[in-house]
């Protein structure tokens, strides 16, 4: 009688181990997608904040440029803006830095405008092309997981 109870307990425990494996098989994909989504969106958020900060720092640097004889102010401002953008995004890996600023800052968009016919401003725009940054998981009936924007964009304006 005692042996019979023991074998029933052992059989019950083995059945529980099998049930745990089946439960894990159902829960793991959902857990994996959640963790993957948190990691991807966190990095996208850091990238957006970084290019916004870089655009702001670059626009602020444009204000500090003083013209020198024989030099045009706009050319010096463009050089300074690009140098600050390169410096502030120096922490990015080279392939990602090339997506947003190019090899030496040539992708940094610098434009000069006049607002209300009296205020000259410099507009700094940075764009980061997102496709290919992270592998997207294609799920039937759902689409790409996680859905990502095609482009991150930051713009800053400073009065000069």
C-alpha positions as CSV (number, residue, x, y, z in Angstrom):
1,X,0.0,0.0,0.0
2,X,2.8,2.4,0.9
3,X,4.6,1.8,-2.3
4,X,1.5,2.4,-4.3
5,X,1.1,5.9,-2.7
6,X,4.7,6.7,-3.4
7,X,4.5,5.7,-7.1
8,X,1.3,7.9,-7.4
9,X,3.2,10.9,-6.0
10,X,6.2,10.3,-8.3
11,X,3.8,10.0,-11.3
12,X,2.0,13.2,-10.3
13,X,5.3,15.1,-10.0
14,X,6.4,13.9,-13.4
15,X,3.1,15.0,-14.9
16,X,3.5,18.5,-13.2
17,X,7.0,18.8,-14.8
18,X,5.5,18.2,-18.2
19,X,2.7,20.7,-17.6
20,X,5.3,23.3,-16.6
21,X,7.1,22.8,-19.9
22,X,3.9,23.2,-21.9
23,X,3.1,26.4,-19.9
24,X,6.6,27.8,-20.5
25,X,6.3,27.0,-24.3
26,X,3.1,29.2,-24.4
27,X,4.4,32.0,-22.2
28,X,8.0,32.4,-23.5
29,X,7.2,33.9,-27.0
30,X,5.0,36.5,-25.4
31,X,7.6,37.3,-22.8
32,X,10.3,37.4,-25.4
33,X,8.3,39.9,-27.6
34,X,7.7,42.1,-24.6
35,X,11.4,42.2,-23.6
36,X,12.5,42.7,-27.2
37,X,10.0,45.6,-27.6
38,X,11.1,47.3,-24.4
39,X,14.8,47.1,-25.5
40,X,14.0,48.4,-29.1
41,X,11.8,51.2,-28.0
42,X,14.2,52.2,-25.3
43,X,17.0,52.6,-27.8
44,X,14.7,54.5,-30.2
45,X,13.8,56.8,-27.4
46,X,17.5,57.4,-26.6
47,X,18.3,58.1,-30.2
48,X,15.5,60.6,-30.5
49,X,16.6,62.4,-27.4
50,X,20.2,62.4,-28.5
51,X,19.5,63.9,-31.9
52,X,17.2,66.5,-30.4
53,X,20.0,67.4,-27.9
54,X,22.5,67.6,-30.7
55,X,20.3,69.8,-32.8
56,X,19.8,72.2,-29.8
57,X,23.5,72.3,-29.0
58,X,24.3,72.9,-32.6
59,X,21.8,75.8,-32.9
60,X,23.2,77.3,-29.7
61,X,26.7,77.1,-31.0
62,X,25.7,79.1,-34.1
63,X,24.9,82.1,-31.9
64,X,28.4,82.2,-30.6
65,X,30.1,82.5,-34.1
66,X,31.5,85.9,-34.8
67,X,32.3,87.0,-38.3
68,X,35.9,87.5,-39.4
69,X,37.1,89.8,-42.1
70,X,37.0,88.2,-45.5
71,X,34.7,85.4,-44.3
72,X,31.0,85.0,-44.7
73,X,29.0,84.6,-41.5
74,X,26.8,81.8,-42.9
75,X,29.8,79.7,-43.9
76,X,31.3,79.9,-40.5
77,X,28.0,79.2,-38.8
78,X,27.5,76.1,-41.0
79,X,31.0,74.8,-40.2
80,X,30.5,75.4,-36.4
81,X,27.0,73.7,-36.4
82,X,28.3,70.6,-38.2
83,X,31.4,70.4,-35.9
84,X,29.2,70.6,-32.8
85,X,26.7,68.0,-34.2
86,X,29.6,65.6,-34.9
87,X,31.0,66.1,-31.5
88,X,27.7,65.6,-29.6
89,X,26.9,62.4,-31.5
90,X,30.4,61.0,-31.2
91,X,29.1,58.3,-28.8
92,X,27.1,56.6,-31.5
93,X,28.6,53.6,-33.3
94,X,30.1,54.6,-36.7
95,X,27.4,53.1,-38.9
96,X,24.6,54.8,-36.9
97,X,26.5,58.1,-36.7
98,X,26.8,58.0,-40.5
99,X,23.0,57.6,-40.8
100,X,22.4,60.9,-39.0
101,X,25.4,63.2,-39.7
102,X,27.3,61.5,-42.5
103,X,31.0,60.9,-42.5
104,X,31.9,64.5,-41.5
105,X,28.7,66.3,-40.8
106,X,27.5,66.7,-44.4
107,X,24.0,65.3,-43.6
108,X,23.3,68.0,-41.0
109,X,20.9,70.4,-42.6
110,X,21.6,74.1,-41.8
111,X,19.3,76.8,-43.2
112,X,19.0,80.5,-42.7
113,X,15.6,82.2,-42.5
114,X,14.2,85.6,-41.7
115,X,11.2,85.8,-39.4
116,X,9.0,88.9,-39.3
117,X,11.4,90.6,-41.7
118,X,13.7,91.5,-38.7
119,X,14.9,88.4,-37.0
120,X,17.5,86.2,-38.7
121,X,17.5,82.6,-37.5
122,X,19.4,79.4,-38.1
123,X,17.5,76.2,-38.4
124,X,19.4,72.9,-37.7
125,X,17.7,69.7,-38.7
126,X,18.9,66.1,-38.1
127,X,17.3,63.0,-39.5
128,X,18.0,59.4,-38.6
129,X,16.9,56.6,-41.0
130,X,15.6,53.8,-38.8
131,X,14.9,50.9,-41.2
132,X,17.5,48.1,-40.8
133,X,18.6,49.2,-37.3
134,X,16.7,46.4,-35.6
135,X,15.5,43.1,-37.1
136,X,11.7,43.2,-37.4
137,X,9.8,40.0,-36.6
138,X,7.1,39.3,-39.1
139,X,4.0,37.7,-37.6
140,X,1.1,36.5,-39.6
141,X,-2.1,38.6,-39.1
142,X,-0.1,41.1,-37.0
143,X,2.7,42.4,-39.2
144,X,6.1,43.6,-38.1
145,X,6.9,43.5,-34.4
146,X,7.7,46.0,-33.1
147,X,6.4,48.6,-35.4
148,X,9.0,51.3,-35.8
149,X,9.0,54.8,-37.5
150,X,10.9,55.1,-40.7
151,X,12.7,58.3,-39.6
152,X,13.5,60.2,-36.5
153,X,13.7,63.9,-36.9
154,X,14.9,66.7,-34.7
155,X,15.0,70.4,-35.4
156,X,16.2,73.4,-33.5
157,X,16.0,77.1,-34.3
158,X,18.2,79.9,-32.9
159,X,18.1,83.6,-33.5
160,X,21.4,85.0,-34.8
